[in-house]
Amino acid sequence: MLRFRVREVDEFTVVGFEVEGILEPKVLRDLRPPGVNPRKGVILTGRGPIWLYGFLVHFYHPTVWVATYDPRIGAVVVESHVPDKSPGDVVAIDPEEILGR
């Protein structure tokens, strides 16, 4: 089972996810992640397999930029369609503060 939490702030939307139990790759066939404002960036956060992150980055590709959260350094931009954010840029955030606990 996969549960999402979403919170939109000024510049971006945080999409957090939580995996309950064992997640099988076949879940991707019917997975419909939450919609977001495509005119803002998206930060993905949660503990999950790399194939899930690959799916989510591709799903949110139409947004202005996508970042993945690394608790050691912040949200790392992995793709962008705007000049003010580039892959490798880091957005300093605490997703739990934004999403709530």
N, C-alpha and C positions, 0 to 999 in steps of 0.2 A: 504494500500500500504506500502511496505517495501523497503527502499533504503539502499544499502550498500556502504561504502567507505573503501578502503583497501590501506594500505601503509606498505611495507616491509622495515625493517631496519636491522642492522647487526645480532642481536640475535633473533629477533621475527618479527611477522607480526601483525599489529593492524587491526582488523576487526570492524569497526564502523557501526552501523545501526541506521536508523531513521524510526520511524513509523509515517505514515501520515494517519489520520483518525482512524477508529476503526479496529483493527486487529482481525480477527476471527480465532479460532484454526484450522479450515479447511485449512487455508493457508499452513500449514505444509505438506499437502499431495503433493503439487507440488513445494515446496520451494527448490531452488538450490542455497545455499550460494556460495560466490566466492571461487575459489580454492586458496590454499596457498602452500608454500614450506613446505612439511612435516618434513624436517630436522631442522625446526626452531619452536620456541614456537609461540603460538597465544594468543593475548589479545583481548577479546571481550568487546566492550563498546557500550552503547546506553541505552535509556529508553525503556523498553519493559516488557512484562509479564514474569513471572518465567518459564512458559512452553516454551517460545521462547528460553530463556537461556538454559534450559535443552536440547532442540533440538540442539542448536548450539554447546554446549559442547560435546554432543554425535557425532555430525557431524565431529568436528575437533579432535576427540579422536586419530586418527592415527598420529597426529603431536607429537613432542617430549614432549610438555607440553601445557596446556591450563590454562589461567587465566581470571578472570572477573574483570573489573575495578570498583573500589569503590572510588568516588571522595574524600572521607574523608581520605583514607589511601594509595591508589595506586592500582595496579593490583595484585589481590590475586590468587596465583596458586591453582587450584582446582583439577588438575590431572597431573601426570607426568610419563614419561617413562625413565627418565635420573636421575642419582644420584646427579647432582648438583642443581636440583630444586625439592622441595618437596611441597606437599599440605600445605598451610599456609604461604609459602614464599611470600614476597611482592616485586614486581618490581616497583620502583619509576618512574612513567612516567606522562606526561600530554598528553593524547591522542589527544586533539585538536591541540597541538603544532605539533604532528607528522602527523595527518590527514589534518591539515589546517582547516580553518573555512569556 
